Amino acid sequence: MMSFGEIIRRAREEKKIILRKVAAELDIDQAIISKFERGERKPTKEQVLKFASFYDLNENELVIAWLSDKVVYDLAEEDYAQEALKAAEEKIQYIKSKKNE
């Protein structure tokens, strides 16, 4: 499973677009995009959607990669990460069921 940064880097390289051009088109600093690609900085959801549109990537898949990266970076070093994820999944299901009532 690829990270958000790996996905956008691969898309850029496949389209043979230089970083400077991406930065100009998306109005995001070139150094920041480079950090996104290397996983050193996390984009906002708005920026994720810009990348999806620019590279013609599946928006849902890119957002899922971005969200999963956020979770992994927050929990990777925690001893109870998997248990916390299971509890969070149950809470999400509970909240969604309450909204549908």
N, CA, C and O of each residue as an XYZ file, in Angstrom:
404
protein
N       0.849     -1.179      0.000
C       0.000      0.000      0.000
C       0.892      1.240      0.000
O       1.785      1.378      0.837
N       0.641      2.127     -0.938
C       1.482      3.321     -1.064
C       0.945      4.465     -0.203
O      -0.254      4.581      0.049
N       1.871      5.291      0.231
C       1.507      6.477      0.995
C       1.027      7.569      0.035
O       1.198      7.462     -1.180
N       0.432      8.605      0.591
C       0.007      9.748     -0.220
C       1.187     10.301     -1.009
O       1.069     10.549     -2.209
N       2.313     10.494     -0.350
C       3.495     11.048     -1.005
C       3.987     10.191     -2.150
O       4.358     10.704     -3.206
N       3.991      8.881     -1.939
C       4.423      7.966     -3.003
C       3.479      8.027     -4.204
O       3.915      7.956     -5.353
N       2.198      8.158     -3.927
C       1.205      8.209     -5.002
C       1.399      9.460     -5.857
O       1.410      9.382     -7.086
N       1.554     10.625     -5.194
C       1.679     11.846     -5.999
C       3.028     11.927     -6.709
O       3.122     12.484     -7.803
N       4.054     11.383     -6.100
C       5.359     11.368     -6.773
C       5.308     10.475     -8.011
O       5.789     10.850     -9.080
N       4.729      9.308     -7.855
C       4.607      8.390     -8.991
C       3.787      9.028    -10.118
O       4.147      8.922    -11.290
N       2.686      9.689     -9.756
C       1.843     10.336    -10.770
C       2.625     11.422    -11.505
O       2.529     11.545    -12.726
N       3.391     12.202    -10.765
C       4.189     13.263    -11.388
C       5.234     12.678    -12.321
O       5.411     13.156    -13.442
N       5.920     11.653    -11.865
C       6.969     11.044    -12.685
C       6.391     10.362    -13.921
O       6.980     10.428    -15.000
N       5.240      9.707    -13.769
C       4.608      9.055    -14.918
C       4.193     10.068    -15.981
O       4.261      9.792    -17.179
N       3.765     11.237    -15.526
C       3.346     12.285    -16.461
C       4.519     13.150    -16.918
O       4.367     14.055    -17.738
N       5.696     12.844    -16.363
C       6.927     13.569    -16.713
C       6.766     15.078    -16.520
O       7.083     15.876    -17.402
N       6.268     15.439    -15.349
C       6.074     16.842    -15.000
C       7.106     17.213    -13.943
O       7.287     16.488    -12.964
N       7.773     18.325    -14.136
C       8.749     18.759    -13.135
C       8.027     19.391    -11.950
O       6.931     19.935    -12.082
N       8.658     19.306    -10.817
C       8.089     19.797     -9.574
C       7.704     21.274     -9.668
O       6.672     21.687     -9.140
N       8.521     22.047    -10.329
C       8.275     23.477    -10.468
C       6.940     23.748    -11.170
O       6.218     24.674    -10.800
N       6.617     22.943    -12.175
C       5.357     23.104    -12.910
C       4.157     22.758    -12.026
O       3.145     23.459    -12.040
N       4.274     21.681    -11.264
C       3.203     21.296    -10.345
C       2.957     22.423     -9.344
O       1.814     22.794     -9.077
N       4.034     22.955     -8.801
C       3.931     24.041     -7.822
C       3.206     25.247     -8.415
O       2.345     25.842     -7.768
N       3.555     25.595     -9.628
C       2.924     26.748    -10.276
C       1.442     26.492    -10.547
O       0.606     27.369    -10.329
N       1.125     25.306    -11.014
C      -0.269     24.964    -11.347
C      -1.165     24.900    -10.111
O      -2.319     25.326    -10.151
N      -0.628     24.368     -9.021
C      -1.435     24.182     -7.811
C      -1.305     25.331     -6.822
O      -2.009     25.371     -5.812
N      -0.407     26.263     -7.112
C      -0.152     27.393     -6.218
C       0.264     26.905     -4.821
O      -0.225     27.382     -3.797
N       1.178     25.943     -4.826
C       1.756     25.407     -3.595
C       3.272     25.469     -3.776
O       3.789     25.096     -4.830
N       3.969     25.930     -2.769
C       5.420     26.070     -2.853
C       6.084     24.748     -3.245
O       5.712     23.683     -2.752
N       7.056     24.834     -4.123
C       7.778     23.657     -4.623
C       8.409     22.860     -3.487
O       8.347     21.631     -3.486
N       9.005     23.533     -2.537
C       9.653     22.839     -1.410
C       8.627     22.076     -0.575
O       8.922     20.998     -0.059
N       7.439     22.629     -0.444
C       6.382     21.964      0.335
C       5.918     20.705     -0.392
O       5.725     19.661      0.230
N       5.738     20.807     -1.716
C       5.332     19.624     -2.486
C       6.396     18.539     -2.374
O       6.071     17.360     -2.234
N       7.656     18.930     -2.436
C       8.746     17.965     -2.286
C       8.652     17.264     -0.934
O       8.871     16.056     -0.842
N       8.328     18.014      0.108
C       8.178     17.419      1.448
C       6.964     16.501      1.503
O       7.005     15.469      2.173
N       5.877     16.861      0.806
C       4.716     15.963      0.729
C       5.139     14.634      0.111
O       4.815     13.563      0.624
N       5.866     14.722     -0.998
C       6.287     13.512     -1.701
C       7.194     12.628     -0.854
O       7.150     11.404     -0.971
N       8.005     13.229     -0.013
C       8.917     12.459      0.848
C       8.286     12.075      2.185
O       8.918     11.402      2.999
N       7.057     12.494      2.413
C       6.369     12.166      3.662
C       6.840     12.967      4.850
O       6.617     12.571      5.994
N       7.494     14.096      4.596
C       8.023     14.923      5.679
C       7.042     15.996      6.130
O       7.240     16.637      7.162
N       6.005     16.182      5.365
C       4.992     17.174      5.705
C       3.649     16.647      5.221
O       3.582     15.926      4.225
N       2.582     17.006      5.923
C       1.254     16.511      5.591
C       0.418     17.627      4.969
O       0.354     18.732      5.507
N      -0.219     17.339      3.843
C      -1.061     18.342      3.200
C      -2.409     18.481      3.900
O      -2.793     17.642      4.715
N      -3.112     19.549      3.569
C      -4.490     19.703      4.028
C      -5.390     18.904      3.098
O      -4.952     18.470      2.033
N      -6.622     18.709      3.485
C      -7.554     17.989      2.624
C      -7.757     18.760      1.315
O      -7.846     18.159      0.245
N      -7.829     20.073      1.404
C      -7.975     20.902      0.201
C      -6.820     20.656     -0.773
O      -7.035     20.551     -1.980
N      -5.613     20.565     -0.254
C      -4.451     20.304     -1.102
C      -4.515     18.901     -1.703
O      -4.148     18.704     -2.861
N      -4.975     17.939     -0.928
C      -5.126     16.568     -1.431
C      -6.068     16.556     -2.630
O      -5.798     15.902     -3.638
N      -7.169     17.282     -2.513
C      -8.140     17.337     -3.599
C      -7.559     18.030     -4.832
O      -7.880     17.661     -5.962
N      -6.713     19.023     -4.619
C      -6.039     19.689     -5.744
C      -5.146     18.703     -6.492
O      -5.136     18.672     -7.723
N      -4.402     17.902     -5.742
C      -3.527     16.901     -6.371
C      -4.350     15.882     -7.156
O      -3.988     15.519     -8.276
N      -5.450     15.421     -6.574
C      -6.299     14.445     -7.253
C      -6.786     14.996     -8.587
O      -6.752     14.306     -9.606
N      -7.234     16.228     -8.568
C      -7.731     16.856     -9.788
C      -6.613     17.071    -10.806
O      -6.776     16.764    -11.987
N      -5.494     17.592    -10.352
C      -4.378     17.907    -11.249
C      -3.833     16.664    -11.941
O      -3.581     16.673    -13.146
N      -3.654     15.598    -11.174
C      -3.081     14.369    -11.725
C      -4.145     13.416    -12.281
O      -3.816     12.350    -12.802
N      -5.419     13.801    -12.167
C      -6.526     12.961    -12.612
C      -6.496     11.613    -11.891
O      -6.596     10.550    -12.505
N      -6.353     11.698    -10.566
C      -6.339     10.508     -9.720
C      -7.716     10.318     -9.098
O      -8.492     11.268     -8.995
N      -8.013      9.106     -8.688
C      -9.269      8.838     -8.007
C      -9.273      9.589     -6.681
O      -8.448      9.329     -5.804
N     -10.204     10.515     -6.548
C     -10.253     11.375     -5.364
C     -10.426     10.571     -4.082
O      -9.734     10.820     -3.096
N     -11.337      9.619     -4.089
C     -11.591      8.819     -2.881
C     -10.354      8.041     -2.462
O     -10.017      7.999     -1.279
N      -9.676      7.425     -3.423
C      -8.480      6.643     -3.095
C      -7.367      7.525     -2.541
O      -6.654      7.125     -1.621
N      -7.219      8.730     -3.103
C      -6.171      9.630     -2.613
C      -6.498     10.138     -1.210
O      -5.612     10.237     -0.362
N      -7.760     10.457     -0.966
C      -8.162     10.905      0.375
C      -7.965      9.775      1.385
O      -7.521     10.021      2.507
N      -8.287      8.553      1.004
C      -8.092      7.410      1.906
C      -6.607      7.220      2.212
O      -6.245      6.963      3.360
N      -5.758      7.340      1.218
C      -4.304      7.230      1.452
C      -3.844      8.315      2.413
O      -3.059      8.047      3.323
N      -4.328      9.538      2.219
C      -3.968     10.668      3.074
C      -4.448     10.441      4.507
O      -3.694     10.635      5.460
N      -5.714     10.028      4.649
C      -6.252      9.790      5.992
C      -5.513      8.654      6.694
O      -5.199      8.750      7.880
N      -5.237      7.582      5.958
C      -4.542      6.462      6.591
C      -3.129      6.854      7.003
O      -2.629      6.391      8.028
N      -2.479      7.713      6.204
C      -1.152      8.217      6.600
C      -1.245      8.978      7.920
O      -0.405      8.812      8.805
N      -2.273      9.812      8.039
C      -2.434     10.593      9.274
C      -2.565      9.676     10.483
O      -1.951      9.912     11.524
N      -3.366      8.637     10.337
C      -3.581      7.702     11.447
C      -2.287      6.964     11.770
O      -1.912      6.839     12.936
N      -1.613      6.479     10.742
C      -0.380      5.724     10.956
C       0.667      6.572     11.667
O       1.289      6.116     12.627
N       0.865      7.799     11.203
C       1.888      8.645     11.814
C       1.553      8.981     13.263
O       2.454      9.142     14.086
N       0.263      9.089     13.581
C      -0.122      9.380     14.954
C       0.007      8.166     15.875
O       0.303      8.311     17.061
N      -0.214      6.972     15.329
C      -0.294      5.786     16.178
C       0.861      4.800     16.060
O       0.972      3.891     16.882
N       1.699      4.952     15.085
C       2.712      3.933     14.777
C       3.566      3.532     15.983
O       3.911      2.360     16.128
N       3.896      4.452     16.816
C       4.793      4.156     17.940
C       4.056      3.797     19.234
O       4.685      3.543     20.261
N       2.742      3.777     19.180
C       1.958      3.487     20.379
C       1.837      1.981     20.600
O       1.650      1.219     19.652
N       1.945      1.563     21.849
C       1.862      0.147     22.184
C       0.484     -0.445     21.896
O       0.379     -1.618     21.537
N      -0.553      0.341     22.047
C      -1.918     -0.155     21.911
C      -2.596      0.349     20.646
O      -3.815      0.522     20.618
N      -1.809      0.585     19.599
C      -2.327      1.167     18.359
C      -3.447      0.329     17.752
O      -4.494      0.871     17.397
N      -3.251     -0.958     17.628
C      -4.270     -1.794     16.993
C      -5.553     -1.842     17.804
O      -6.648     -1.830     17.241
N      -5.427     -1.894     19.108
C      -6.616     -1.897     19.962
C      -7.340     -0.559     19.850
O      -8.570     -0.513     19.834
N      -6.579      0.524     19.774
C      -7.172      1.849     19.625
C      -7.908      1.980     18.294
O      -8.978      2.585     18.226
N      -7.332      1.414     17.246
C      -7.989      1.448     15.933
C      -9.301      0.666     15.947
O     -10.293      1.099     15.362
N      -9.303     -0.473     16.609
C     -10.537     -1.260     16.710
C     -11.598     -0.485     17.476
O     -12.763     -0.465     17.079
N     -11.201      0.152     18.567
C     -12.145      0.948     19.349
C     -12.663      2.129     18.533
O     -13.850      2.450     18.586
N     -11.776      2.771     17.783
C     -12.180      3.905     16.949
C     -13.167      3.465     15.875
O     -14.134      4.173     15.592
N     -12.931      2.309     15.280
C     -13.843      1.795     14.254
C     -15.235      1.567     14.844
O     -16.241      1.900     14.217
N     -15.289      1.003     16.041
C     -16.571      0.783     16.710
C     -17.262      2.112     16.998
O     -18.477      2.230     16.837
N     -16.495      3.105     17.420
C     -17.071      4.421     17.709
C     -17.611      5.081     16.445
O     -18.668      5.712     16.471
N     -16.890      4.937     15.347
C     -17.353      5.507     14.072
C     -18.665      4.857     13.662
O     -19.596      5.549     13.247
N     -18.750      3.540     13.772
C     -19.977      2.834     13.426
C     -21.130      3.287     14.320
O     -22.254      3.458     13.849
N     -20.854      3.479     15.601
C     -21.878      3.926     16.546
C     -22.377      5.325     16.170
O     -23.583      5.569     16.135
N     -21.454      6.229     15.892
C     -21.822      7.606     15.538
C     -22.642      7.630     14.254
O     -23.642      8.342     14.165
N     -22.221      6.851     13.261
C     -22.960      6.798     11.998
C     -24.356      6.218     12.205
O     -25.313      6.681     11.584
N     -24.485      5.212     13.067
C     -25.811      4.619     13.305
C     -26.716      5.627     14.011
O     -27.918      5.661     13.745
N     -26.169      6.435     14.892
C     -26.959      7.452     15.589
C     -27.449      8.534     14.622
O     -28.558      9.049     14.768
N     -26.613      8.875     13.633
C     -26.994      9.887     12.651
C     -28.105      9.387     11.739
O     -28.901     10.177     11.232
N     -28.157      8.082     11.530
C     -29.163      7.501     10.636
C     -30.501      7.222     11.330
O     -31.455      6.785     10.686
N     -30.570      7.468     12.614
C     -31.822      7.202     13.361
C     -32.821      8.307     13.139
O     -33.925      8.260     13.682
